[in-house]
Amino acid sequence: MATTAAAPTPSLKLAYSAARPHITPDWSNRIPALDGLRGVAILLVLLCHSVFGLETSSPLFNRLLALGHITWSGVDLFFVLSGFLIGGILLDARSSPCYYTTFYARRAYRILPLYFLVAGIFLFRHSPFHMLPGTAGDTSALTFPWYSYLTFTQTFFMVQHGWYGAPGLAVTWSLAVEEQFYLVTPLLVRLIRGSRLVIALLLTIALVPFLRLLLRHALRHGDFASYVLMPCRADDLCLGVLSAYLVRQPKFWNQLTSRQNRLWAVTGVLFAGVAFLAYKDFGQFSQPMTVWGYSLLGLFYTCCLLITVSRSSGKWHDALCRPWLMQLGTLAYCTYLLHYPLIKTGRRITSALLPAHPEASYLIGAFSAVALTLCLAMLSWRYFEKPMLRRGHKYQYF
């Protein structure tokens, strides 16, 4: 995803007061605009894999397409969102007697059933019984041990080989990052309170770029390690948790809601930095990106998140609350898991049907696969994921 992908997590609902516009909101309710922001994240990932990998015969068009290569950073937006939502849930429930049980039960029902279903379908092709002969396994070979995908440890093998492994499960690296983060975060939020938690989060955010720089020089595939290892992406996740903590503080919330111009100004400066990264076409494994680019993206998406939760009206809010974008955010998890292998398959089919038109076959195969992905995601949400969520919410914190 990650979770994607990362991978998507439950939203919250937000209740605003017209009489007291700066009152600290009830974070146990739902923020519809966050579904739209999640929709933006998965849309960026879909565009990255369906459009912006295209190479044409036109240098000018290739240059324009290169500006969109940075859409891979939709995963970074997923990380920030995940840190905010999960961090908020943990902060609100950390005095619960069922704190750990409820958290992990709900996470298990949300993440594991669909993940194991998708992973199991792929891994079944590589079972020792060879019950599904064909070319699927040849085009998506199982590079890593099968158990690594079931234990969310595939990122360690990815670093060892310097690549994502089997394309059918390539996107699962971000889910592994999030699941590993979930093992640590509940304990930290439960045990560390107040300003000490803020200090711990800030130290993590500040030190992670140095860790990535160290790994670039210490490991054979240090550039890849900087992208897929959880400690190297912890700054995005911790920015989300830090935001969740700060918006629950009345003083910060009042400053946030009363000084929107400053927040927009900071967001504009960070957007200029993101535009520079896009213009220079720094890849996700380049040194500028791994050392400081990820942090810049994380800060930009954090500002976008803070704008989203602090506004109950306006063009930004209305854009994120468009029904189609919110629906896309709702379907993001299944969409993230399925889109990449289906796009690869779709392109193989269209390239065989249209060998003389590689550019057309590239786009037709991708768009057809995205349409199929969304149809499957709608079915999955209605008949599989939503029932699982209901089961998970039978576990209560209080």
Secondary structure, DSSP 8 states (H G I E B T S, - for coil): ------------EEE--SSSTTS--EEEEB-HHHHHHHHHHHHHHHHHHHTTT---S-HHHHHHHHTTGGGGGHHHHHHHHHHHHHHHHHHHHTT-TTHHHHHHHHHHHHHHHHHHHHHHHHHHTTSTT--S-SSHHHHS---S-HHHHHTT-HHHHHHHHTS--SGGGTTHHHHHHHHHHHHHHHHHHHH--HHHHHHHHHHHHHHHHHHHHHHHHHSTTHHHHHHH-HHHHHHHHHHHHHHHHHTTSHHHHHHHHH-HHHHHHHHHHHHHHHHHHHHHT--TTSHHIIIIIHHHHHHHHHHHHHHHHH-SSSHHHHHHT-HHHHHHHHTHHHHHHHHHHHHHHHHHHHHHH-TT-HHHHHHHHHHHHHHHHHHHHHHHIIIIIHHHHHHHTTS---
